[in-house]
Amino acid sequence: MENKIPQTISKSINFIVCFVSMFLFVSCATTPGEIAPSRSAKIAVVLGAGASKGFAHIGVLKVLESHKVPIHMVVGTSVGSFVGSLYAYGYSPYDLQRIALAIQRDDIADYIIPDNGFIKGERLENFINTRVKFTPMEKFKIPFYAVATNIQNGEEMIFGRGNPGRAVRASCAIPGVFNPVMIGDKYYVDGGVVNPLAADVARRFGADVVIAVDISSGVETPPPKATVDTIMQAVDIMYNKIASLHLRHSDIVIRPKVGHIGSSDFSKRHEAIMEGEKAATEAMPAINQIVEKLRQEGRLSQ
């Protein structure tokens, strides 16, 4: 009985010593007034839907890269997935500009007798897969996510693995223009039906800062004269209304002035790129402020 009390006291003393040692170790890990660094921050670029207006995305990426803004994630809907997939794979914005100015409508549009759409979509799929050398999305240089819509139940679907051409084709499959795309046992159409500016998707996948590029605002085009033009104009209006619901998930919203460019107008691609550059340049002071703050906090590795 006499030996048990000293042993209990000894154990208590050892526990206290260990606790104090741990406290002193942690206290010495940082200097007074210094906060221990948090995890590295992730900056996401979200590229919105808007068909031919999407050439503006290239101009935005040119400016971000020229200012050395680190990009850790790319999320794209519809044409945003088209541009975003190539950028995330590893093409520079200047490479994208060369591709954009050389691309012809027939390179990505395989017209068919209208049957649930005017365009089959296989050429679009092959265009992407060929240029990324059939690399699966999970092996891209930058994590990439394409937004599509399950046409059978209306649910949003995010593709971040597997066949990039098929994912982009699904994300771009505007209802009534493109055939729905079968992936697995389900059919998918344009992600813009449910989420044309998927800033919330970037948040869900861990983005701390979201830079969204909205090309859906300010729709001001002449009255449509063909069936496809009418569909595209209606879709643009839908994009604009739905995108406004997702802006609250963004830290920075870049709005290129491309509302006057028709969704199927390839003739103004250079103008769209220029508008993207202008809008991004105007947003750079706010972006630089965020980036500099993260660097001062030690949360950016590049």
VOPAGU-2260 file (C-alpha; in pm, 1 decimal, decimal comma):
REM VOPAGU-2260
SITE   aa  ch    i         X         Y         Z
SITE  MET   A    0       0,0       0,0       0,0
SITE  GLU   A    1     285,8     232,2      86,5
SITE  ASN   A    2     445,2     184,3    -261,3
SITE  LYS   A    3     129,5     259,3    -460,2
SITE  ILE   A    4     101,9     627,4    -360,4
SITE  PRO   A    5     452,1     726,6    -478,2
SITE  GLN   A    6     393,7     544,9    -810,5
SITE  THR   A    7      68,4     738,8    -866,7
SITE  ILE   A    8     237,6    1067,6    -787,7
SITE  SER   A    9     526,9     977,3   -1018,1
SITE  LYS   A   10     291,4     907,8   -1309,2
SITE  SER   A   11     114,3    1238,5   -1253,5
SITE  ILE   A   12     442,6    1427,0   -1250,0
SITE  ASN   A   13     552,8    1257,7   -1576,2
SITE  PHE   A   14     224,2    1353,0   -1743,9
SITE  ILE   A   15     263,5    1717,0   -1637,6
SITE  VAL   A   16     622,8    1728,1   -1761,5
SITE  CYS   A   17     522,2    1585,4   -2100,0
SITE  PHE   A   18     235,0    1831,5   -2132,9
SITE  VAL   A   19     456,6    2131,0   -2048,2
SITE  SER   A   20     723,5    2011,3   -2291,6
SITE  MET   A   21     470,8    1984,2   -2571,5
SITE  PHE   A   22     339,0    2332,6   -2491,7
SITE  LEU   A   23     687,7    2481,7   -2496,8
SITE  PHE   A   24     766,1    2306,5   -2827,0
SITE  VAL   A   25     455,9    2446,7   -2994,6
SITE  SER   A   26     515,7    2791,8   -2847,2
SITE  CYS   A   27     869,3    2798,8   -2982,3
SITE  ALA   A   28     757,3    2693,5   -3329,2
SITE  THR   A   29     644,4    3048,8   -3406,5
SITE  THR   A   30     781,7    3383,1   -3296,7
SITE  PRO   A   31     562,3    3617,1   -3091,8
SITE  GLY   A   32     289,2    3775,3   -3304,5
SITE  GLU   A   33     343,3    3524,9   -3585,1
SITE  ILE   A   34      59,1    3299,2   -3696,7
SITE  ALA   A   35     143,6    2947,4   -3803,9
SITE  PRO   A   36      96,9    2919,7   -4181,6
SITE  SER   A   37    -231,3    2769,9   -4300,7
SITE  ARG   A   38    -265,9    2524,6   -4584,3
SITE  SER   A   39    -180,2    2640,9   -4934,4
SITE  ALA   A   40    -456,3    2837,9   -5101,9
SITE  LYS   A   41    -615,5    2724,7   -5428,9
SITE  ILE   A   42    -711,4    2977,6   -5693,5
SITE  ALA   A   43    -974,0    2862,6   -5943,5
SITE  VAL   A   44   -1070,6    3010,2   -6276,1
SITE  VAL   A   45   -1431,4    2944,8   -6376,4
SITE  LEU   A   46   -1506,5    2985,2   -6747,1
SITE  GLY   A   47   -1872,7    3039,9   -6827,3
SITE  ALA   A   48   -2103,2    2936,2   -7110,3
SITE  GLY   A   49   -2170,1    3147,9   -7417,5
SITE  ALA   A   50   -2081,2    2968,6   -7744,2
SITE  SER   A   51   -1878,1    3194,9   -7979,2
SITE  LYS   A   52   -1848,7    3457,4   -7708,1
SITE  GLY   A   53   -1616,6    3208,6   -7541,0
SITE  PHE   A   54   -1319,7    3329,7   -7743,6
SITE  ALA   A   55   -1308,3    3601,3   -7475,0
SITE  HIS   A   56   -1190,7    3337,8   -7225,7
SITE  ILE   A   57    -861,5    3320,7   -7411,8
SITE  GLY   A   58    -803,4    3692,7   -7367,5
SITE  VAL   A   59    -870,3    3663,0   -6995,3
SITE  LEU   A   60    -623,8    3375,1   -6959,0
SITE  LYS   A   61    -360,1    3573,4   -7149,7
SITE  VAL   A   62    -379,6    3857,1   -6899,2
SITE  LEU   A   63    -385,8    3631,7   -6591,7
SITE  GLU   A   64     -79,2    3446,1   -6713,3
SITE  SER   A   65     107,8    3764,8   -6807,5
SITE  HIS   A   66      55,1    3887,4   -6449,7
SITE  LYS   A   67     171,7    3551,5   -6312,9
SITE  VAL   A   68    -154,5    3475,8   -6134,8
SITE  PRO   A   69    -125,4    3113,0   -6017,3
SITE  ILE   A   70    -415,6    2893,7   -6128,0
SITE  HIS   A   71    -471,8    2569,0   -5939,9
SITE  MET   A   72    -808,7    2464,3   -6081,0
SITE  VAL   A   73   -1015,3    2520,6   -6395,8
SITE  VAL   A   74   -1391,6    2473,9   -6409,9
SITE  GLY   A   75   -1575,7    2513,6   -6739,2
SITE  THR   A   76   -1929,8    2502,2   -6868,1
SITE  SER   A   77   -2011,2    2462,2   -7238,5
SITE  VAL   A   78   -1758,3    2670,2   -7438,0
SITE  GLY   A   79   -1584,3    2733,0   -7106,2
SITE  SER   A   80   -1511,9    2360,9   -7086,1
SITE  PHE   A   81   -1378,7    2366,9   -7443,2
SITE  VAL   A   82   -1125,9    2642,5   -7370,3
SITE  GLY   A   83   -1064,9    2523,7   -7014,9
SITE  SER   A   84    -979,8    2166,9   -7111,5
SITE  LEU   A   85    -706,2    2276,2   -7351,8
SITE  TYR   A   86    -562,7    2523,1   -7101,9
SITE  ALA   A   87    -570,4    2273,6   -6813,7
SITE  TYR   A   88    -398,7    2016,4   -7034,2
SITE  GLY   A   89    -105,4    2249,0   -7087,6
SITE  TYR   A   90    -163,0    2481,2   -7382,4
SITE  SER   A   91     -56,3    2839,4   -7314,7
SITE  PRO   A   92    -306,6    3120,1   -7380,7
SITE  TYR   A   93    -105,9    3214,9   -7688,4
SITE  ASP   A   94    -130,8    2856,9   -7812,4
SITE  LEU   A   95    -505,6    2879,7   -7755,7
SITE  GLN   A   96    -520,8    3202,4   -7952,8
SITE  ARG   A   97    -347,1    3039,2   -8247,1
SITE  ILE   A   98    -587,9    2746,0   -8231,6
SITE  ALA   A   99    -886,3    2980,2   -8203,8
SITE  LEU   A  100    -791,5    3193,3   -8501,7
SITE  ALA   A  101    -726,3    2884,9   -8716,2
SITE  ILE   A  102   -1031,1    2679,9   -8621,1
SITE  GLN   A  103   -1309,8    2641,6   -8876,9
SITE  ARG   A  104   -1671,8    2562,5   -8805,9
SITE  ASP   A  105   -1643,1    2227,1   -8984,3
SITE  ASP   A  106   -1357,9    2126,7   -8752,0
SITE  ILE   A  107   -1602,8    2089,2   -8464,6
SITE  ALA   A  108   -1949,0    2074,1   -8621,9
SITE  ASP   A  109   -2066,9    1757,6   -8799,6
SITE  TYR   A  110   -2409,0    1856,8   -8930,9
SITE  ILE   A  111   -2674,7    1588,5   -8967,3
SITE  ILE   A  112   -3036,3    1566,6   -9071,9
SITE  PRO   A  113   -3215,8    1707,3   -8765,6
SITE  ASP   A  114   -3278,7    1421,6   -8523,8
SITE  ASN   A  115   -3274,2    1545,2   -8166,6
SITE  GLY   A  116   -3023,8    1806,6   -8282,1
SITE  PHE   A  117   -2850,8    1950,7   -8589,8
SITE  ILE   A  118   -2497,0    1856,3   -8485,1
SITE  LYS   A  119   -2383,7    1510,0   -8383,6
SITE  GLY   A  120   -2082,2    1622,5   -8178,3
SITE  GLU   A  121   -1826,6    1357,2   -8269,0
SITE  ARG   A  122   -1600,7    1609,9   -8442,4
SITE  LEU   A  123   -1597,0    1825,8   -8132,7
SITE  GLU   A  124   -1504,4    1524,8   -7919,2
SITE  ASN   A  125   -1228,0    1420,9   -8158,7
SITE  PHE   A  126   -1096,4    1777,4   -8182,9
SITE  ILE   A  127   -1037,2    1791,9   -7807,5
SITE  ASN   A  128    -904,3    1437,8   -7770,9
SITE  THR   A  129    -659,3    1479,3   -8057,6
SITE  ARG   A  130    -517,6    1801,0   -7915,5
SITE  VAL   A  131    -473,9    1663,6   -7565,6
SITE  LYS   A  132    -326,1    1343,0   -7708,8
SITE  PHE   A  133    -607,7    1136,6   -7556,5
SITE  THR   A  134    -480,8    1218,5   -7207,4
SITE  PRO   A  135    -742,2    1145,9   -6937,1
SITE  MET   A  136    -857,1    1450,2   -6742,4
SITE  GLU   A  137    -707,1    1334,8   -6413,6
SITE  LYS   A  138    -360,5    1359,6   -6571,1
SITE  PHE   A  139    -394,3    1717,5   -6692,8
SITE  LYS   A  140    -141,0    1974,8   -6576,1
SITE  ILE   A  141    -413,3    2158,5   -6381,3
SITE  PRO   A  142    -717,7    1989,0   -6222,5
SITE  PHE   A  143   -1009,8    2038,7   -6459,7
SITE  TYR   A  144   -1384,9    1994,8   -6421,4
SITE  ALA   A  145   -1649,2    2010,2   -6695,0
SITE  VAL   A  146   -2012,1    2078,5   -6606,7
SITE  ALA   A  147   -2294,5    1897,1   -6788,9
SITE  THR   A  148   -2665,4    1830,1   -6730,1
SITE  ASN   A  149   -2835,6    1492,6   -6701,7
SITE  ILE   A  150   -3122,1    1542,6   -6948,6
SITE  GLN   A  151   -3322,0    1260,0   -6792,9
SITE  ASN   A  152   -3352,2    1405,9   -6444,2
SITE  GLY   A  153   -3213,9    1759,6   -6467,8
SITE  GLU   A  154   -2927,0    1698,2   -6227,8
SITE  GLU   A  155   -2591,6    1868,8   -6260,4
SITE  MET   A  156   -2300,3    1638,1   -6345,8
SITE  ILE   A  157   -1933,9    1722,7   -6294,7
SITE  PHE   A  158   -1677,0    1536,7   -6502,0
SITE  GLY   A  159   -1321,0    1542,8   -6368,1
SITE  ARG   A  160   -1186,8    1206,8   -6482,0
SITE  GLY   A  161   -1172,8    1001,2   -6796,9
SITE  ASN   A  162   -1231,7    1099,4   -7159,5
SITE  PRO   A  163   -1192,9    1479,9   -7191,9
SITE  GLY   A  164   -1339,2    1496,0   -7542,5
SITE  ARG   A  165   -1654,7    1317,3   -7435,8
SITE  ALA   A  166   -1690,3    1536,4   -7124,4
SITE  VAL   A  167   -1646,7    1858,0   -7324,2
SITE  ARG   A  168   -1887,1    1732,0   -7589,6
SITE  ALA   A  169   -2148,9    1669,0   -7319,9
SITE  SER   A  170   -2087,1    2006,0   -7158,1
SITE  CYS   A  171   -2128,5    2180,7   -7496,5
SITE  ALA   A  172   -2433,4    1983,9   -7616,1
SITE  ILE   A  173   -2682,5    2270,6   -7640,6
SITE  PRO   A  174   -3032,6    2116,6   -7647,8
SITE  GLY   A  175   -3189,7    2131,7   -7990,5
SITE  VAL   A  176   -2853,9    2206,3   -8155,9
SITE  PHE   A  177   -2636,0    1911,1   -8050,5
SITE  ASN   A  178   -2742,7    1552,4   -7998,6
SITE  PRO   A  179   -2744,7    1452,1   -7629,8
SITE  VAL   A  180   -2432,4    1258,5   -7533,5
SITE  MET   A  181   -2448,8     912,2   -7380,3
SITE  ILE   A  182   -2193,8     847,6   -7103,4
SITE  GLY   A  183   -2240,4     523,7   -6916,0
SITE  ASP   A  184   -2612,2     460,8   -6928,0
SITE  LYS   A  185   -2721,9     825,0   -6906,1
SITE  TYR   A  186   -2767,6    1111,4   -7152,4
SITE  TYR   A  187   -2614,8    1453,5   -7099,8
SITE  VAL   A  188   -2655,4    1799,3   -7250,1
SITE  ASP   A  189   -2507,0    2145,3   -7206,1
SITE  GLY   A  190   -2411,3    2223,9   -6847,5
SITE  GLY   A  191   -2545,0    2575,3   -6895,9
SITE  VAL   A  192   -2897,2    2439,9   -6859,1
SITE  VAL   A  193   -2838,4    2422,1   -6482,8
SITE  ASN   A  194   -2508,7    2604,1   -6416,1
SITE  PRO   A  195   -2360,9    2833,3   -6683,6
SITE  LEU   A  196   -2113,4    2992,6   -6441,8
SITE  ALA   A  197   -2011,8    2717,9   -6200,3
SITE  ALA   A  198   -1835,8    2915,0   -5927,7
SITE  ASP   A  199   -2007,1    2699,1   -5665,5
SITE  VAL   A  200   -1851,1    2388,9   -5822,5
SITE  ALA   A  201   -1504,0    2538,4   -5774,8
SITE  ARG   A  202   -1587,7    2598,4   -5408,4
SITE  ARG   A  203   -1705,3    2241,2   -5364,0
SITE  PHE   A  204   -1376,6    2112,9   -5500,0
SITE  GLY   A  205   -1171,7    2319,4   -5256,1
SITE  ALA   A  206   -1108,9    2657,1   -5419,1
SITE  ASP   A  207   -1026,5    2936,4   -5174,2
SITE  VAL   A  208   -1037,4    3209,5   -5438,4
SITE  VAL   A  209   -1269,5    3199,3   -5740,0
SITE  ILE   A  210   -1216,5    3414,4   -6047,9
SITE  ALA   A  211   -1526,5    3377,3   -6266,1
SITE  VAL   A  212   -1550,5    3484,9   -6629,3
SITE  ASP   A  213   -1909,0    3574,0   -6719,9
SITE  ILE   A  214   -1970,6    3605,1   -7093,6
SITE  SER   A  215   -2348,3    3577,6   -7065,8
SITE  SER   A  216   -2434,9    3934,8   -6970,4
SITE  GLY   A  217   -2550,6    4216,7   -7196,3
SITE  VAL   A  218   -2721,9    4018,1   -7472,8
SITE  GLU   A  219   -2768,9    4269,2   -7757,3
SITE  THR   A  220   -2781,7    4099,4   -8096,1
SITE  PRO   A  221   -3007,9    4152,1   -8399,3
SITE  PRO   A  222   -3331,1    3950,1   -8423,6
SITE  PRO   A  223   -3250,2    3586,3   -8516,2
SITE  LYS   A  224   -3343,4    3477,3   -8868,2
SITE  ALA   A  225   -3283,3    3101,3   -8856,5
SITE  THR   A  226   -3395,0    2819,6   -8629,8
SITE  VAL   A  227   -3051,8    2760,0   -8481,7
SITE  ASP   A  228   -3000,3    3133,2   -8423,9
SITE  THR   A  229   -3332,7    3152,0   -8239,4
SITE  ILE   A  230   -3237,0    2858,0   -8019,2
SITE  MET   A  231   -2896,1    3007,6   -7947,2
SITE  GLN   A  232   -3042,5    3346,7   -7861,9
SITE  ALA   A  233   -3291,2    3186,3   -7623,9
SITE  VAL   A  234   -3010,7    2985,8   -7464,8
SITE  ASP   A  235   -2803,4    3302,7   -7418,2
SITE  ILE   A  236   -3089,2    3465,2   -7231,9
SITE  MET   A  237   -3121,5    3154,8   -7013,9
SITE  TYR   A  238   -2746,7    3159,6   -6940,5
SITE  ASN   A  239   -2768,5    3522,4   -6835,7
SITE  LYS   A  240   -3056,7    3467,0   -6594,2
SITE  ILE   A  241   -2914,0    3154,3   -6432,5
SITE  ALA   A  242   -2553,6    3277,7   -6412,8
SITE  SER   A  243   -2660,0    3569,2   -6194,1
SITE  LEU   A  244   -2765,1    3319,4   -5927,0
SITE  HIS   A  245   -2412,0    3180,2   -5897,7
SITE  LEU   A  246   -2212,8    3504,0   -5889,1
SITE  ARG   A  247   -2220,2    3514,9   -5508,7
SITE  HIS   A  248   -1977,7    3221,7   -5501,2
SITE  SER   A  249   -1711,4    3427,5   -5681,7
SITE  ASP   A  250   -1446,5    3656,2   -5536,7
SITE  ILE   A  251   -1382,4    3828,4   -5869,6
SITE  VAL   A  252   -1616,8    3840,9   -6169,4
SITE  ILE   A  253   -1469,5    3936,6   -6506,4
SITE  ARG   A  254   -1728,7    4046,7   -6763,8
SITE  PRO   A  255   -1596,6    4083,4   -7119,3
SITE  LYS   A  256   -1822,8    4308,0   -7328,1
SITE  VAL   A  257   -1928,1    4047,7   -7584,5
SITE  GLY   A  258   -2306,9    4078,3   -7567,3
SITE  HIS   A  259   -2317,6    4209,5   -7923,8
SITE  ILE   A  260   -2147,6    3896,8   -8061,8
SITE  GLY   A  261   -2385,6    3630,0   -8184,9
SITE  SER   A  262   -2345,9    3286,2   -8030,4
SITE  SER   A  263   -2276,2    3128,7   -8368,5
SITE  ASP   A  264   -2065,7    3417,8   -8505,6
SITE  PHE   A  265   -1709,0    3301,8   -8567,5
SITE  SER   A  266   -1616,7    3620,5   -8755,0
SITE  LYS   A  267   -1562,5    3824,7   -8438,0
SITE  ARG   A  268   -1331,7    3581,4   -8258,7
SITE  HIS   A  269   -1037,6    3824,8   -8252,5
SITE  GLU   A  270   -1264,4    4098,9   -8116,6
SITE  ALA   A  271   -1388,3    3863,0   -7844,1
SITE  ILE   A  272   -1029,8    3782,7   -7741,5
SITE  MET   A  273    -953,3    4154,2   -7720,9
SITE  GLU   A  274   -1260,6    4216,2   -7504,5
SITE  GLY   A  275   -1144,6    3939,6   -7272,8
SITE  GLU   A  276    -805,9    4107,2   -7238,8
SITE  LYS   A  277    -964,4    4445,3   -7162,5
SITE  ALA   A  278   -1199,8    4308,6   -6898,3
SITE  ALA   A  279    -926,3    4106,2   -6728,5
SITE  THR   A  280    -689,7    4404,1   -6725,8
SITE  GLU   A  281    -955,8    4611,4   -6549,0
SITE  ALA   A  282    -993,0    4337,4   -6288,0
SITE  MET   A  283    -620,0    4293,9   -6222,6
SITE  PRO   A  284    -587,0    4546,4   -5934,9
SITE  ALA   A  285    -845,3    4352,2   -5732,7
SITE  ILE   A  286    -690,6    4017,5   -5830,0
SITE  ASN   A  287    -338,6    4136,2   -5743,7
SITE  GLN   A  288    -460,7    4251,4   -5403,5
SITE  ILE   A  289    -592,9    3902,6   -5325,3
SITE  VAL   A  290    -283,5    3727,8   -5459,3
SITE  GLU   A  291     -46,2    3955,3   -5269,0
SITE  LYS   A  292    -236,4    3899,3   -4945,3
SITE  LEU   A  293    -211,2    3521,7   -4988,5
SITE  ARG   A  294     161,6    3548,9   -5059,7
SITE  GLN   A  295     216,0    3756,0   -4747,5
SITE  GLU   A  296      34,5    3490,0   -4549,0
SITE  GLY   A  297     261,8    3226,1   -4698,5
SITE  ARG   A  298     -30,2    3046,4   -4859,9
SITE  LEU   A  299      86,0    3052,2   -5222,1
SITE  SER   A  300     357,5    2814,2   -5331,5
SITE  GLN   A  301     411,9    2996,3   -5661,7
